[in-house]
Amino acid sequence: MFIISYDFSNDKIRTKFSKFIQKFGRKIQYSVYEIRNSQRVLQNILSEIELVYKKKFEGADSILIFQICEGDKKKIKRFGYAENEEKEVLIFS
C-alpha cells in the first residue's frame, strides 16, 4: 500500500494530477490518496511524475509517497468513516 500526498500551487496542474492519481487508488483526504497496488503501479506513477509533473514544479509544490509495509498496515488507526473501509460488507437480497 502507498499513501500519496501532493500540493501544487497551480490549480490546473493540481487538478490534472488528481485525475491521474485517482485511477490508481481512492481519495482519503483532499490531496491524499491511498493506493493498494503493486510495485509496478508505483513505478508507473513515479515515471509519470518524472516525465510530466516534476518539470512543472514551482516554489513550494511537492509530492510525497509513503510506502506502507504489511506490518505497518496493522498499526494504522482509523476513525469515523475511515473505520468502515476495512470492514467486510455482506449484502443480502
MDTraj code that builds the backbone (N, CA, C; nanometers):
import mdtraj as md
import numpy as np

residues = "MET PHE ILE ILE SER TYR ASP PHE SER ASN ASP LYS ILE ARG THR LYS PHE SER LYS PHE ILE GLN LYS PHE GLY ARG LYS ILE GLN TYR SER VAL TYR GLU ILE ARG ASN SER GLN ARG VAL LEU GLN ASN ILE LEU SER GLU ILE GLU LEU VAL TYR LYS LYS LYS PHE GLU GLY ALA ASP SER ILE LEU ILE PHE GLN ILE CYS GLU GLY ASP LYS LYS LYS ILE LYS ARG PHE GLY TYR ALA GLU ASN GLU GLU LYS GLU VAL LEU ILE PHE SER".split()
xyz = np.array([
    [0.0847, -0.1168, 0.0000],
    [0.0000, 0.0000, 0.0000],
    [0.0898, 0.1237, 0.0000],
    [0.0431, 0.2280, -0.0679],
    [0.1140, 0.3545, -0.0749],
    [0.0190, 0.4669, -0.0375],
    [0.0725, 0.5676, 0.0250],
    [-0.0006, 0.6912, 0.0513],
    [0.0692, 0.7996, -0.0299],
    [-0.0079, 0.8709, -0.1104],
    [0.0473, 0.9788, -0.1914],
    [-0.0211, 1.1082, -0.1504],
    [0.0604, 1.2062, -0.1175],
    [0.0133, 1.3384, -0.0804],
    [0.0777, 1.4384, -0.1756],
    [0.0021, 1.5374, -0.2180],
    [0.0566, 1.6338, -0.3137],
    [0.0027, 1.7726, -0.2885],
    [0.0769, 1.8710, -0.3357],
    [0.0346, 2.0098, -0.3271],
    [0.0956, 2.0855, -0.4433],
    [0.0112, 2.1420, -0.5261],
    [0.0543, 2.2249, -0.6381],
    [-0.0124, 2.3604, -0.6240],
    [0.0611, 2.4657, -0.6457],
    [0.0032, 2.5999, -0.6376],
    [-0.0848, 2.6288, -0.7596],
    [-0.0544, 2.5661, -0.8718],
    [-0.1299, 2.5866, -0.9954],
    [-0.2529, 2.4949, -0.9955],
    [-0.3716, 2.5546, -1.0001],
    [-0.4963, 2.4776, -0.9957],
    [-0.5075, 2.3767, -1.1093],
    [-0.4676, 2.4163, -1.2282],
    [-0.4787, 2.3295, -1.3455],
    [-0.3907, 2.2048, -1.3298],
    [-0.2678, 2.2238, -1.2849],
    [-0.1762, 2.1102, -1.2656],
    [-0.2256, 2.0216, -1.1517],
    [-0.2735, 2.0836, -1.0432],
    [-0.3247, 2.0069, -0.9291],
    [-0.4437, 1.9200, -0.9718],
    [-0.5340, 1.9765, -1.0504],
    [-0.6498, 1.9013, -1.0990],
    [-0.6071, 1.7879, -1.1911],
    [-0.5128, 1.8152, -1.2785],
    [-0.4636, 1.7121, -1.3710],
    [-0.3986, 1.5969, -1.2939],
    [-0.3172, 1.6305, -1.1929],
    [-0.2520, 1.5266, -1.1139],
    [-0.3553, 1.4460, -1.0357],
    [-0.4547, 1.5131, -0.9807],
    [-0.5599, 1.4452, -0.9061],
    [-0.6334, 1.3449, -0.9953],
    [-0.6672, 1.3851, -1.1156],
    [-0.7358, 1.2945, -1.2092],
    [-0.6464, 1.1769, -1.2471],
    [-0.5167, 1.2033, -1.2608],
    [-0.4223, 1.0968, -1.2932],
    [-0.4139, 0.9954, -1.1788],
    [-0.3969, 1.0442, -1.0571],
    [-0.3703, 0.9557, -0.9434],
    [-0.4959, 0.8802, -0.8997],
    [-0.6137, 0.9367, -0.9227],
    [-0.7357, 0.8682, -0.8794],
    [-0.7639, 0.7413, -0.9596],
    [-0.6958, 0.7231, -1.0711],
    [-0.7094, 0.5995, -1.1486],
    [-0.6508, 0.4799, -1.0736],
    [-0.5634, 0.5078, -0.9783],
    [-0.4904, 0.4012, -0.9105],
    [-0.5380, 0.3732, -0.7687],
    [-0.6091, 0.4672, -0.7072],
    [-0.6474, 0.4483, -0.5682],
    [-0.7679, 0.5306, -0.5296],
    [-0.7871, 0.5422, -0.4000],
    [-0.9030, 0.6160, -0.3503],
    [-0.8580, 0.7369, -0.2688],
    [-0.9352, 0.8410, -0.2789],
    [-0.9061, 0.9647, -0.2066],
    [-0.9410, 0.9455, -0.0602],
    [-0.8464, 0.9789, 0.0292],
    [-0.8756, 0.9713, 0.1720],
    [-0.8806, 1.1103, 0.2357],
    [-0.8242, 1.2071, 0.1698],
    [-0.8331, 1.3478, 0.2084],
    [-0.8234, 1.4287, 0.0801],
    [-0.8323, 1.5607, 0.0912],
    [-0.8367, 1.6446, -0.0280],
    [-0.7237, 1.6150, -0.1268],
    [-0.6007, 1.6134, -0.0825],
    [-0.4865, 1.5871, -0.1709],
    [-0.4065, 1.4664, -0.1246],
    [-0.4765, 1.3670, -0.0719],
    [-0.4118, 1.2467, -0.0201],
    [-0.4868, 1.1242, -0.0726],
    [-0.4115, 1.0315, -0.1315],
    [-0.4695, 0.9099, -0.1874],
    [-0.4047, 0.7873, -0.1265],
    [-0.4848, 0.6818, -0.1117],
    [-0.4370, 0.5511, -0.0682],
    [-0.4395, 0.4612, -0.1907],
    [-0.3268, 0.3982, -0.2175],
    [-0.3164, 0.3122, -0.3350],
    [-0.2768, 0.1725, -0.2889],
    [-0.3618, 0.0770, -0.3194],
    [-0.3375, -0.0629, -0.2788],
    [-0.3026, -0.1433, -0.4020],
    [-0.1843, -0.1283, -0.4491],
    [-0.1431, -0.1979, -0.5703],
    [0.0014, -0.2421, -0.5608],
    [0.0544, -0.2803, -0.6719],
    [0.1861, -0.3419, -0.6791],
    [0.2984, -0.2408, -0.6999],
    [0.4188, -0.2929, -0.6945],
    [0.5376, -0.2124, -0.7233],
    [0.5332, -0.1591, -0.8664],
    [0.4750, -0.2351, -0.9575],
    [0.4675, -0.1908, -1.0966],
    [0.3809, -0.0656, -1.1091],
    [0.2709, -0.0613, -1.0335],
    [0.1859, 0.0585, -1.0333],
    [0.2661, 0.1764, -0.9794],
    [0.3407, 0.1531, -0.8725],
    [0.4240, 0.2601, -0.8174],
    [0.5247, 0.3083, -0.9206],
    [0.5878, 0.2181, -0.9932],
    [0.6843, 0.2571, -1.0957],
    [0.6182, 0.3402, -1.2057],
    [0.4959, 0.3043, -1.2440],
    [0.4228, 0.3830, -1.3433],
    [0.3953, 0.5243, -1.2925],
    [0.3565, 0.5346, -1.1670],
    [0.3303, 0.6655, -1.1068],
    [0.4585, 0.7476, -1.1009],
    [0.5675, 0.6853, -1.0557],
    [0.6963, 0.7552, -1.0473],
    [0.7434, 0.8032, -1.1842],
    [0.7254, 0.7211, -1.2848],
    [0.7644, 0.7599, -1.4208],
    [0.6851, 0.8805, -1.4682],
    [0.5550, 0.8789, -1.4439],
    [0.4693, 0.9913, -1.4839],
    [0.5096, 1.1193, -1.4112],
    [0.5406, 1.1070, -1.2835],
    [0.5857, 1.2243, -1.2073],
    [0.7136, 1.2795, -1.2678],
    [0.8093, 1.1923, -1.2941],
    [0.9377, 1.2357, -1.3513],
    [0.9209, 1.2991, -1.4895],
    [0.8401, 1.2371, -1.5745],
    [0.8280, 1.2823, -1.7131],
    [0.7352, 1.4018, -1.7318],
    [0.6322, 1.4125, -1.6498],
    [0.5304, 1.5160, -1.6728],
    [0.5288, 1.6245, -1.5653],
    [0.5238, 1.5845, -1.4396],
    [0.4955, 1.6806, -1.3330],
    [0.6180, 1.7479, -1.2727],
    [0.7276, 1.6772, -1.2621],
    [0.8462, 1.7317, -1.1954],
    [0.8935, 1.8612, -1.2600],
    [0.8888, 1.8684, -1.3911],
    [0.9363, 1.9880, -1.4607],
    [0.8399, 2.1063, -1.4460],
    [0.7190, 2.0812, -1.3950],
    [0.6202, 2.1877, -1.3761],
    [0.6172, 2.2400, -1.2324],
    [0.7030, 2.1851, -1.1459],
    [0.7064, 2.2288, -1.0064],
    [0.7412, 2.3766, -0.9963],
    [0.6731, 2.4440, -0.9069],
    [0.7028, 2.5822, -0.8726],
    [0.7284, 2.5879, -0.7233],
    [0.8046, 2.6831, -0.6787],
    [0.8284, 2.7114, -0.5369],
    [0.8063, 2.5987, -0.4389],
    [0.6885, 2.5950, -0.3764],
    [0.6599, 2.5005, -0.2681],
    [0.5815, 2.3774, -0.3147],
    [0.5691, 2.3542, -0.4450],
    [0.4983, 2.2357, -0.4945],
    [0.5692, 2.1092, -0.4472],
    [0.4889, 2.0063, -0.4173],
    [0.5520, 1.8826, -0.3708],
    [0.4610, 1.7624, -0.3902],
    [0.5243, 1.6467, -0.3964],
    [0.4556, 1.5171, -0.3968],
    [0.5319, 1.4294, -0.2981],
    [0.4589, 1.3698, -0.2056],
    [0.5194, 1.2774, -0.1104],
    [0.4576, 1.1404, -0.1297],
    [0.5402, 1.0364, -0.1309],
    [0.4919, 0.8991, -0.1445],
    [0.5437, 0.8195, -0.0256],
    [0.4502, 0.7606, 0.0488],
    [0.4843, 0.6796, 0.1652],
    [0.4487, 0.5354, 0.1344],
    [0.5446, 0.4463, 0.1442],
    [0.5187, 0.3048, 0.1240],
    [0.4892, 0.2426, 0.2602],
    [0.3771, 0.1738, 0.2707],
    [0.3339, 0.1126, 0.3956],
    [0.3502, -0.0391, 0.3827],
    [0.4338, -0.0988, 0.4678],
    [0.4552, -0.2435, 0.4620],
    [0.3425, -0.3159, 0.5357],
    [0.3339, -0.4458, 0.5193],
    [0.2273, -0.5252, 0.5801],
    [0.2225, -0.5077, 0.7320],
    [0.3380, -0.5043, 0.7956],
    [0.3423, -0.4877, 0.9413],
    [0.2881, -0.3527, 0.9845],
    [0.3173, -0.2494, 0.9064],
    [0.2701, -0.1150, 0.9405],
    [0.1211, -0.0978, 0.9141],
    [0.0662, -0.1731, 0.8191],
    [-0.0778, -0.1642, 0.7914],
    [-0.1584, -0.1957, 0.9165],
    [-0.1080, -0.2911, 0.9970],
    [-0.1779, -0.3299, 1.1192],
    [-0.1738, -0.2206, 1.2249],
    [-0.0818, -0.1269, 1.2117],
    [-0.0673, -0.0190, 1.3087],
    [-0.1536, 0.1032, 1.2756],
    [-0.2166, 0.1022, 1.1604],
    [-0.2984, 0.2162, 1.1191],
    [-0.4261, 0.2194, 1.2014],
    [-0.4550, 0.3327, 1.2609],
    [-0.5777, 0.3527, 1.3376],
    [-0.6720, 0.4353, 1.2520],
    [-0.7932, 0.3868, 1.2346],
    [-0.8931, 0.4557, 1.1526],
    [-1.0102, 0.4961, 1.2415],
    [-1.0601, 0.6176, 1.2197],
    [-1.1729, 0.6687, 1.2952],
    [-1.2750, 0.7279, 1.1994],
    [-1.3986, 0.7373, 1.2447],
    [-1.5034, 0.7946, 1.1618],
    [-1.5326, 0.7061, 1.0422],
    [-1.5605, 0.7684, 0.9306],
    [-1.5935, 0.6952, 0.8087],
    [-1.4822, 0.5978, 0.7691],
    [-1.3582, 0.6350, 0.7940],
    [-1.2436, 0.5518, 0.7557],
    [-1.2463, 0.4148, 0.8237],
    [-1.3122, 0.4045, 0.9390],
    [-1.3227, 0.2746, 1.0078],
    [-1.3907, 0.1713, 0.9194],
    [-1.4893, 0.2132, 0.8431],
    [-1.5681, 0.1221, 0.7609],
    [-1.4934, 0.0712, 0.6393],
    [-1.3877, 0.1379, 0.6011],
    [-1.3129, 0.0997, 0.4813],
    [-1.2509, -0.0387, 0.4931],
    [-1.2189, -0.0805, 0.6120],
    [-1.1515, -0.2086, 0.6320],
    [-1.2477, -0.3218, 0.6681],
    [-1.3737, -0.2900, 0.6886],
    [-1.4703, -0.3924, 0.7277],
    [-1.5299, -0.4586, 0.6053],
    [-1.5561, -0.5868, 0.6194],
    [-1.6204, -0.6602, 0.5118],
    [-1.7707, -0.6324, 0.5190],
    [-1.8316, -0.6181, 0.4052],
    [-1.9741, -0.5887, 0.3987],
    [-2.0463, -0.7060, 0.3348],
    [-2.1529, -0.7484, 0.3971],
    [-2.2373, -0.8546, 0.3414],
    [-2.3677, -0.7916, 0.2957],
    [-2.4097, -0.8250, 0.1764],
    [-2.5348, -0.7731, 0.1233],
    [-2.6268, -0.8907, 0.0976],
    [-2.7448, -0.8868, 0.1569],
    [-2.8462, -0.9897, 0.1373],
    [-2.9548, -0.9340, 0.0490],
    [-2.9960, -1.0127, -0.0488],
    [-3.1045, -0.9643, -0.1344],
    [-3.2187, -1.0628, -0.1396],
])
top = md.Topology()
chain = top.add_chain()
for i, resn in enumerate(residues, 1):
    res = top.add_residue(resn, chain, resSeq=i)
    for name in ("N", "CA", "C"):
        top.add_atom(name, md.element.get_by_symbol(name[0]), res)
traj = md.Trajectory(xyz[None], top)
